[in-house]
Amino acid sequence: MEQRKHWWNGSWGPLARRDVFLRVDADQWIVEQRAGGAEGVSRWYEFDSEDEALDVVRALLADGEGWRELTPRARPYQD
């Protein structure tokens, strides 16, 4: 499974933190909605297309303010 994107609501602590992940596994797109940080509770959604998955991501991010993308940017190769 490959993680493609990660969003965080900008809040710290197990009661306030929310994360949304976009992952792909072969031809299956997976959205994870997590509440409470690494030890929190997750809800999983599976889709056949990236567009369907991104529609759900947009809906999940619309539930509050302060969301920021934490996805690392690709870096150019250097010797």
C-alpha positions in Angstrom: 0.0 0.0 0.0 1.3 3.4 -0.9 0.4 6.6 0.9 -0.3 9.4 -1.6 -1.5 12.3 0.6 -2.0 13.2 4.2 -4.0 16.1 5.7 -4.1 17.2 9.4 -6.5 19.5 11.1 -3.8 21.4 12.9 -4.9 20.4 16.4 -2.8 18.5 19.0 -3.9 16.0 21.5 -6.0 12.9 21.4 -9.3 14.6 21.7 -8.8 17.2 19.0 -6.4 15.8 16.4 -7.9 14.5 13.1 -6.0 13.1 10.1 -7.1 12.1 6.6 -5.0 9.8 4.4 -5.2 8.9 0.7 -3.6 5.6 -0.1 -3.6 3.3 -3.1 -3.1 -0.5 -3.2 -2.9 -1.9 -6.7 -6.2 -0.6 -8.2 -8.0 0.1 -5.0 -8.1 3.6 -3.5 -8.4 3.9 0.2 -9.3 6.9 2.4 -8.5 6.7 6.1 -10.3 9.1 8.5 -8.5 9.0 11.8 -9.5 10.7 15.1 -7.1 10.9 18.0 -3.7 10.7 16.5 -1.6 7.5 16.0 -3.4 5.6 18.8 -6.8 6.9 17.7 -9.8 5.3 15.9 -9.9 5.0 12.1 -12.7 4.7 9.6 -11.8 3.3 6.2 -13.4 3.9 2.8 -12.5 1.9 -0.4 -13.0 3.1 -4.0 -12.3 1.9 -7.5 -11.1 5.3 -8.7 -9.0 8.2 -7.5 -11.7 10.7 -8.3 -14.2 8.9 -6.1 -11.7 8.8 -3.2 -10.9 12.5 -3.7 -14.6 13.4 -3.6 -14.8 11.8 -0.1 -11.5 13.5 1.0 -13.0 16.9 0.0 -16.2 16.2 2.0 -14.2 15.1 5.0 -12.0 18.2 4.9 -15.1 20.5 4.6 -16.2 19.6 8.1 -13.8 22.2 9.7 -11.1 24.8 9.3 -7.4 24.6 9.7 -6.7 21.6 7.5 -3.2 21.5 6.0 -1.6 19.0 3.7 1.4 17.2 5.2 2.3 15.2 2.1 6.1 15.5 1.5 7.0 17.2 -1.7 9.1 15.3 -4.2 12.7 16.4 -4.2 14.9 16.4 -7.2 17.6 13.8 -7.2 21.1 15.1 -6.1 24.5 13.3 -6.1 
